[in-house]
Amino acid sequence: MRTLITGGTVVSPAGAFPAEVLVDGETIAALAAPGSAAAGPWRESADELVDATGKLVLPGGIDAHTHMEMPFGGTFSSDTFETGTRAAAWGGTTTIIDFAVQAKGTTLSATLDRWHQKADGNCAVDYGFHMIVSDVSETTLKEMEACAGAGVNSFKMFMAYPGVFYATDGEILLAMQQARRTGAMVMMHAENGIAIDQLVARALAEGRTDPVQHGLTRPPELEAEATSRAIALAKVTGAPLYIVHLSAAQALDAVTAARDTGQNVFAETCPQYLYLSLDDLGRPGFEGAKFVCSPPLRPAGHQASLWQGLRRNDLSVVSTDHCPFCFREQKELGTGDFSKIPNGIPGVEHRLDLLHQGVVAGEISLARWVEVASTTPARMFGLYPRKGVIAPGSDADIVVYDPAARQVLSAATHHMNVDYSAYEGMEVTGRTDVVMSRGRILIEGGEYHGEPGHGRFLKRDLCQYLN
């Protein structure tokens, strides 16, 4: 199949320019100026024409932080790899990197095998894995190198959730030393879980059980403290560090200070921290449970700092931390005890749209939109230039985006396997028009043409940003 995309404006981190894009099979064959000598022969040889007049042509989105079928709190996130990657495709995300979750007492190799069993043959878009390390041992440390050889070279650790995922500073230091030796990336959930557990216990003892307490017992100072501690451990070991789902201005200050010294410290934020706030956690009754995630939503004043961090590149990536739990039956497990509400917010379908709202509002440029949603994740996690760019030889993961279309976000129309939307009723400008994955059209004309099994596992190289 040869597909010609005509009339559109290609957007890259370097800017926007009109171009014809020729796709041959699974890859991009060439770009040319509209009306150039190549245009005629291309049209004659193309099997399919895509008219992108008045629209933007982007590299497919890369969501570097998702949790499909994740075990948490006695249940599992409600999107399977099949339903979650289908929803991703609808929103213009053509690659996800999910987390394989090591349980205490198990090996990394067995964990990776289990996640391959979940995902292989079920994904509509391409996918890779990070590894969650919850049991630091001699065996685990040795297996980190084997995982890197299998294309999984990023390892997430937790300073939160004592008794489940929590790692001590000593364990983190050992894992960072091993990562430094192999060139791998350590990803950190940075919250002081020991202190948080004390605040949670006190709130429950005093009868404060509503969902808003989830946010009040996880104050931004404890995210900032853990972020600073993780940065210090990374500096001692020389390991690169990636702070996941940063939510608080104080934590961003710590990242900014480290980056100003040249340390290999990177951070992502998520759309929920850019648009939602502690007020949503405090909605009447049990409604706030829909917005329980960790770190929690912050007071709205933090949002301006996060947007500024994106403009200044102190926040490098926007991922979703997509971890959906249905309000009925799953979130309701925490009725009367906020600490039992499964942590997570659905979002894989709407990341590009919500970030485009930042363009509309003047918070970020078109070029920065593409950079944080696609190009930087590709470079950060060893997928560039196969992914994250519209260039000859790259995979034909392409989104034709209508920047003028209007849509209202709602559970009634989204494709994620969850019974509510965190952005219910929010009107946004812009939406995907055509979505291609490796040259195959998955979305066109409001219809889905993908199928489970199209997505392939991606063995990733090392981060391209290290000093």
C-alpha positions as CSV (number, residue, x, y, z in Angstrom):
1,M,0.0,0.0,0.0
2,R,1.2,3.5,-0.9
3,T,-0.7,6.3,0.8
4,L,-0.3,10.0,-0.1
5,I,-1.3,12.6,2.5
6,T,-1.8,15.9,0.7
7,G,-2.6,19.5,1.7
8,G,-1.6,19.3,5.3
9,T,0.8,21.1,7.6
10,V,3.4,18.9,9.1
11,V,4.3,19.8,12.7
12,S,7.6,18.9,14.3
13,P,9.5,20.2,17.3
14,A,11.3,22.5,14.9
15,G,8.1,24.1,13.6
16,A,5.3,23.6,11.1
17,F,5.6,23.5,7.3
18,P,3.3,22.5,4.4
19,A,4.3,19.1,2.9
20,E,3.1,16.1,1.0
21,V,3.8,12.9,2.9
22,L,4.2,9.6,1.0
23,V,3.8,6.4,2.9
24,D,5.1,3.1,1.4
25,G,4.1,0.0,3.3
26,E,4.8,0.5,7.0
27,T,7.2,3.4,6.7
28,I,7.4,7.0,5.5
29,A,9.0,7.1,2.1
30,A,9.4,10.8,1.5
31,L,8.2,14.4,2.1
32,A,8.0,17.0,-0.6
33,A,6.8,20.6,-0.9
34,P,3.2,20.9,-2.2
35,G,3.1,21.2,-5.9
36,S,6.7,20.1,-6.3
37,A,7.8,17.9,-9.2
38,A,7.3,14.8,-7.1
39,A,3.6,15.5,-6.5
40,G,2.4,14.3,-9.9
41,P,4.1,10.9,-9.9
42,W,3.2,10.3,-6.3
43,R,-0.5,10.9,-6.9
44,E,-0.4,8.5,-9.9
45,S,1.3,5.7,-7.9
46,A,-0.6,6.1,-4.6
47,D,-3.2,3.5,-3.7
48,E,-5.0,5.9,-1.4
49,L,-5.1,9.6,-1.0
50,V,-5.7,11.3,2.3
51,D,-6.8,15.0,2.0
52,A,-5.4,16.9,5.0
53,T,-6.3,20.4,3.7
54,G,-6.6,22.8,6.6
55,K,-5.4,20.1,9.0
56,L,-2.2,19.3,10.9
57,V,-0.1,16.2,10.2
58,L,1.6,14.9,13.4
59,P,3.8,11.9,14.4
60,G,1.6,9.5,16.3
61,G,1.4,10.1,20.0
62,I,3.5,8.1,22.4
63,D,2.0,7.6,25.9
64,A,5.0,6.5,28.0
65,H,3.0,5.8,31.1
66,T,-0.1,3.5,31.1
67,H,-1.4,0.7,33.3
68,M,-3.5,-1.8,31.4
69,E,-4.9,-4.7,33.4
70,M,-2.9,-3.5,36.4
71,P,-3.5,-5.3,39.8
72,F,-4.3,-2.7,42.5
73,G,-6.2,-2.9,45.8
74,G,-7.8,-6.3,45.2
75,T,-9.0,-5.4,41.7
76,F,-7.6,-4.7,38.2
77,S,-7.6,-1.6,36.1
78,S,-10.6,-1.9,33.8
79,D,-8.9,-1.5,30.4
80,T,-7.4,-4.6,28.9
81,F,-4.6,-4.2,26.4
82,E,-7.2,-4.7,23.7
83,T,-9.7,-2.0,24.9
84,G,-7.0,0.4,26.1
85,T,-5.0,0.4,22.9
86,R,-8.1,0.8,20.8
87,A,-9.0,3.8,22.9
88,A,-5.5,5.1,22.5
89,A,-5.8,4.9,18.7
90,W,-9.0,6.9,18.8
91,G,-7.1,9.7,20.5
92,G,-4.1,9.6,18.2
93,T,-1.7,7.7,20.4
94,T,0.0,5.0,18.3
95,T,2.5,3.7,20.9
96,I,2.1,3.0,24.6
97,I,4.7,2.0,27.1
98,D,3.0,0.0,29.9
99,F,4.3,-1.2,33.2
100,A,5.0,-4.9,34.0
101,V,4.5,-5.2,37.8
102,Q,6.8,-7.4,39.8
103,A,5.1,-8.9,42.8
104,K,7.0,-9.5,46.0
105,G,8.8,-12.8,45.8
106,T,8.8,-13.1,42.0
107,T,11.4,-12.6,39.4
108,L,11.6,-9.9,36.7
109,S,11.8,-12.5,33.9
110,A,8.6,-14.2,35.1
111,T,6.9,-10.8,35.4
112,L,7.9,-9.9,31.8
113,D,6.6,-13.2,30.5
114,R,3.3,-12.6,32.2
115,W,2.9,-9.1,30.7
116,H,3.8,-10.5,27.2
117,Q,1.0,-13.0,27.7
118,K,-1.4,-10.2,28.5
119,A,-0.4,-7.9,25.6
120,D,1.0,-10.0,22.7
121,G,-1.6,-10.5,20.1
122,N,-4.1,-8.1,21.8
123,C,-2.9,-4.6,21.1
124,A,-4.2,-2.4,18.4
125,V,-1.1,-0.1,18.5
126,D,2.6,-0.7,19.1
127,Y,3.7,-1.2,22.7
128,G,6.7,-1.5,25.0
129,F,7.2,-2.2,28.7
130,H,8.8,-0.6,31.7
131,M,9.5,-2.8,34.7
132,I,8.2,-2.1,38.1
133,V,10.7,-3.3,40.7
134,S,9.1,-4.0,44.0
135,D,11.5,-6.7,45.4
136,V,15.1,-5.7,45.3
137,S,17.4,-8.7,45.7
138,E,20.6,-10.1,44.2
139,T,18.5,-11.9,41.7
140,T,16.5,-8.8,40.7
141,L,19.7,-6.7,40.3
142,K,21.2,-9.3,38.0
143,E,17.9,-9.6,36.0
144,M,17.9,-5.9,35.3
145,E,20.7,-6.4,32.8
146,A,18.8,-9.3,31.2
147,C,15.7,-7.1,30.9
148,A,17.7,-4.4,29.1
149,G,18.8,-7.1,26.6
150,A,15.1,-7.9,26.0
151,G,14.4,-4.3,25.2
152,V,13.1,-3.2,28.6
153,N,15.6,-0.8,30.0
154,S,13.6,1.4,32.4
155,F,12.8,0.4,35.9
156,K,10.1,2.1,38.1
157,M,10.5,2.2,41.9
158,F,8.2,3.6,44.6
159,M,8.9,5.7,47.6
160,A,5.2,5.3,48.3
161,Y,2.9,2.3,49.2
162,P,4.7,0.7,52.1
163,G,4.1,-3.1,52.2
164,V,3.2,-3.2,48.5
165,F,5.7,-1.4,46.1
166,Y,7.7,0.6,48.6
167,A,11.5,0.5,48.4
168,T,13.9,1.8,51.0
169,D,16.6,4.3,50.2
170,G,19.2,1.5,50.4
171,E,17.3,-0.6,47.9
172,I,16.8,2.4,45.6
173,L,20.6,3.1,45.8
174,L,21.4,-0.5,44.8
175,A,19.0,-0.4,41.8
176,M,20.4,2.9,40.7
177,Q,24.0,1.6,40.9
178,Q,23.0,-1.3,38.6
179,A,21.1,1.1,36.3
180,R,24.2,3.3,36.1
181,R,26.3,0.2,35.1
182,T,23.9,-0.8,32.3
183,G,22.8,2.7,31.1
184,A,19.2,2.0,32.1
185,M,16.8,4.6,33.4
186,V,15.3,4.6,36.9
187,M,11.8,6.0,37.1
188,M,10.5,7.1,40.5
189,H,7.1,7.5,42.1
190,A,8.3,10.2,44.5
191,E,6.1,10.5,47.6
192,N,7.1,10.0,51.2
193,G,5.0,6.9,51.8
194,I,6.0,6.3,55.4
195,A,4.9,9.8,56.5
196,I,1.7,9.6,54.3
197,D,0.6,6.4,56.0
198,Q,0.8,8.2,59.4
199,L,-1.4,11.0,58.1
200,V,-3.9,8.6,56.6
201,A,-4.1,6.6,59.8
202,R,-4.8,9.8,61.8
203,A,-7.5,11.0,59.4
204,L,-9.3,7.7,59.6
205,A,-9.0,7.6,63.4
206,E,-10.6,11.1,63.5
207,G,-13.5,10.0,61.2
208,R,-12.3,11.9,58.2
209,T,-13.1,9.3,55.5
210,D,-14.3,11.3,52.4
211,P,-12.3,11.1,49.1
212,V,-10.9,14.6,49.5
213,Q,-8.8,13.3,52.4
214,H,-6.8,11.4,49.8
215,G,-5.4,14.7,48.7
216,L,-5.1,16.3,52.1
217,T,-3.1,13.4,53.5
218,R,-0.6,13.4,50.6
219,P,0.5,17.1,50.8
220,P,2.8,18.5,48.1
221,E,5.6,18.9,50.6
222,L,5.9,15.2,50.9
223,E,6.1,14.9,47.1
224,A,8.8,17.5,47.1
225,E,10.8,15.9,49.9
226,A,10.8,12.5,48.1
227,T,11.7,14.1,44.8
228,S,14.7,15.8,46.4
229,R,15.7,12.6,48.1
230,A,15.5,10.6,44.8
231,I,17.6,13.3,43.1
232,A,20.2,13.1,45.8
233,L,20.4,9.3,45.5
234,A,20.7,9.6,41.7
235,K,23.5,12.2,42.1
236,V,25.4,9.9,44.5
237,T,25.2,6.9,42.1
238,G,25.4,8.8,38.8
239,A,22.3,7.2,37.5
240,P,19.8,9.0,35.3
241,L,16.4,9.7,37.0
242,Y,12.9,10.1,35.6
243,I,10.2,11.4,38.0
244,V,6.8,10.1,36.9
245,H,3.5,12.0,37.2
246,L,4.9,15.1,38.9
247,S,2.0,17.1,40.3
248,A,3.3,19.8,42.7
249,A,5.1,23.1,42.1
250,Q,7.5,22.3,45.0
251,A,8.6,19.0,43.4
252,L,9.1,20.8,40.1
253,D,11.4,23.3,41.8
254,A,13.6,20.4,42.9
255,V,13.7,19.0,39.4
256,T,14.5,22.4,38.0
257,A,17.3,23.0,40.4
258,A,18.9,19.6,39.5
259,R,18.6,20.2,35.8
260,D,20.2,23.6,36.2
261,T,23.3,21.9,37.5
262,G,23.4,19.5,34.5
263,Q,22.2,16.4,36.4
264,N,20.5,13.8,34.3
265,V,17.1,14.3,35.9
266,F,13.9,14.3,33.8
267,A,10.2,14.6,34.7
268,E,6.7,14.1,33.3
269,T,3.4,15.4,34.2
270,C,-0.1,14.3,33.3
271,P,-3.2,16.1,31.9
272,Q,-5.1,15.6,35.2
273,Y,-2.6,17.8,37.0
274,L,-3.0,20.5,34.3
275,Y,-6.8,20.7,34.3
276,L,-8.2,19.1,37.5
277,S,-7.7,20.1,41.1
278,L,-8.3,19.3,44.7
279,D,-11.8,20.9,44.3
280,D,-12.7,17.8,42.1
281,L,-11.6,15.5,44.9
282,G,-13.9,17.5,47.2
283,R,-17.0,17.1,45.0
284,P,-20.2,16.3,47.1
285,G,-20.9,12.8,48.4
286,F,-18.6,10.1,47.0
287,E,-18.2,11.8,43.6
288,G,-14.7,12.8,44.4
289,A,-13.6,9.2,44.3
290,K,-13.6,9.5,40.5
291,F,-10.5,11.7,40.9
292,V,-8.5,9.7,43.3
293,C,-5.0,9.1,41.9
294,S,-1.5,9.3,43.3
295,P,0.1,11.8,43.6
296,P,-3.2,13.5,44.2
297,L,-4.8,16.4,42.4
298,R,-3.4,19.7,43.8
299,P,-4.9,23.1,44.5
300,A,-5.5,24.8,41.1
301,G,-2.6,27.2,41.8
302,H,-0.1,24.5,40.9
303,Q,-1.3,24.4,37.3
304,A,0.4,27.6,36.2
305,S,3.8,26.2,37.5
306,L,3.3,23.0,35.5
307,W,2.5,24.8,32.3
308,Q,5.6,26.9,32.8
309,G,7.6,23.8,33.5
310,L,6.5,22.4,30.1
311,R,7.4,25.7,28.3
312,R,10.9,25.7,29.9
313,N,11.5,21.9,29.4
314,D,11.9,21.3,33.1
315,L,8.9,19.0,32.5
316,S,10.0,17.0,29.4
317,V,7.0,14.7,28.7
318,V,3.2,14.5,29.2
319,S,1.9,11.0,29.8
320,T,-1.4,10.0,31.2
321,D,-0.7,7.4,34.0
322,H,-3.9,5.9,32.5
323,C,-5.1,3.5,35.2
324,P,-8.9,3.3,34.9
325,F,-11.3,1.9,37.6
326,C,-15.0,2.0,37.1
327,F,-16.9,4.2,39.6
328,R,-19.4,1.5,40.2
329,E,-18.0,-1.6,41.9
330,Q,-14.4,-0.5,41.8
331,K,-14.1,3.0,43.1
332,E,-16.9,2.1,45.5
333,L,-14.6,-0.3,47.2
334,G,-13.5,2.8,49.2
335,T,-16.9,3.9,50.4
336,G,-16.5,5.0,53.9
337,D,-12.7,4.7,53.8
338,F,-10.8,6.9,51.2
339,S,-7.6,4.8,51.6
340,K,-9.4,1.8,49.9
341,I,-10.4,3.7,46.8
342,P,-8.4,2.3,43.8
343,N,-5.9,4.9,42.7
344,G,-6.2,5.9,39.0
345,I,-7.8,8.2,36.4
346,P,-8.7,7.2,32.8
347,G,-7.1,9.4,30.1
348,V,-5.3,7.5,27.3
349,E,-7.8,8.6,24.8
350,H,-7.7,12.4,25.4
351,R,-4.1,13.3,25.9
352,L,-3.5,14.9,22.5
353,D,-6.8,16.8,22.7
354,L,-6.2,18.1,26.2
355,L,-2.6,19.2,25.3
356,H,-4.0,20.9,22.2
357,Q,-6.2,22.9,24.5
358,G,-2.9,24.2,25.9
359,V,-2.0,25.4,22.4
360,V,-5.4,27.0,22.0
361,A,-4.9,28.8,25.4
362,G,-1.4,30.0,24.5
363,E,0.3,27.8,27.2
364,I,2.5,25.9,24.7
365,S,3.2,26.2,21.0
366,L,2.3,23.7,18.3
367,A,5.8,22.5,18.1
368,R,6.0,22.0,21.9
369,W,2.7,20.1,21.7
370,V,4.3,17.5,19.4
371,E,7.5,17.5,21.3
372,V,6.1,16.6,24.7
373,A,3.4,14.2,23.3
374,S,5.6,12.3,20.8
375,T,9.1,13.3,19.9
376,T,10.6,13.6,23.4
377,P,9.0,10.3,24.7
378,A,10.5,8.6,21.7
379,R,14.0,10.0,22.4
380,M,13.6,9.5,26.2
381,F,12.8,5.8,25.9
382,G,14.9,4.6,23.0
383,L,12.4,4.7,20.1
384,Y,13.6,7.6,18.0
385,P,13.8,7.9,15.0
386,R,11.6,4.9,14.4
387,K,8.9,6.7,16.3
388,G,8.2,10.3,17.2
389,V,9.0,12.0,13.9
390,I,7.6,12.4,10.4
391,A,10.7,11.6,8.3
392,P,11.8,9.2,5.6
393,G,12.5,5.8,7.0
394,S,10.4,6.3,10.2
395,D,7.4,4.2,11.0
396,A,4.3,5.6,9.3
397,D,2.6,6.4,12.7
398,I,0.7,9.6,11.5
399,V,-2.1,11.6,12.9
400,V,-4.1,14.0,10.7
401,Y,-5.5,16.4,13.3
402,D,-8.3,18.9,12.8
403,P,-7.4,21.9,14.9
404,A,-10.8,23.6,14.4
405,A,-13.1,20.7,15.2
406,R,-15.1,21.0,18.4
407,Q,-16.0,18.1,20.7
408,V,-17.4,17.5,24.2
409,L,-15.6,14.9,26.3
410,S,-18.0,12.4,27.8
411,A,-18.2,8.8,29.0
412,A,-21.1,8.5,26.6
413,T,-18.8,8.9,23.6
414,H,-15.3,7.8,24.7
415,H,-13.9,4.3,23.9
416,M,-12.1,3.6,27.2
417,N,-13.6,0.7,29.2
418,V,-14.6,2.8,32.1
419,D,-18.0,4.1,33.2
420,Y,-17.1,7.8,33.8
421,S,-15.0,10.5,32.3
422,A,-12.8,12.7,34.5
423,Y,-13.5,15.5,32.0
424,E,-17.2,15.0,31.6
425,G,-18.8,17.9,29.7
426,M,-15.5,19.7,28.9
427,E,-15.7,21.2,25.4
428,V,-12.3,21.2,23.6
429,T,-11.1,22.5,20.3
430,G,-9.4,19.9,18.0
431,R,-9.8,16.2,17.4
432,T,-8.2,13.4,15.4
433,D,-9.4,13.0,11.8
434,V,-7.2,10.1,10.5
435,V,-4.9,7.9,12.6
436,M,-2.3,5.6,10.9
437,S,-0.1,3.0,12.7
438,R,2.8,1.7,10.6
439,G,0.9,2.7,7.4
440,R,-2.4,1.1,8.3
441,I,-5.3,3.5,8.8
442,L,-6.9,2.8,12.2
443,I,-9.3,5.7,12.4
444,E,-10.9,7.6,9.5
445,G,-14.2,9.3,9.1
446,G,-15.2,8.6,12.6
447,E,-14.9,4.9,12.1
448,Y,-12.4,2.3,13.6
449,H,-10.6,0.1,11.2
450,G,-8.0,-1.4,13.6
451,E,-7.9,-4.8,15.1
452,P,-6.2,-6.7,18.0
453,G,-2.8,-8.0,17.1
454,H,-1.8,-5.2,14.7
455,G,0.3,-3.7,17.5
456,R,3.9,-5.1,17.9
457,F,6.2,-5.2,20.9
458,L,9.0,-2.7,20.7
459,K,12.4,-3.5,22.0
460,R,13.8,-0.2,23.1
461,D,17.3,1.3,23.1
462,L,18.7,3.5,25.8
463,C,17.7,7.1,26.5
464,Q,19.2,9.6,24.0
465,Y,19.3,12.6,26.5
466,L,22.1,11.4,28.8
467,N,25.2,13.5,29.3
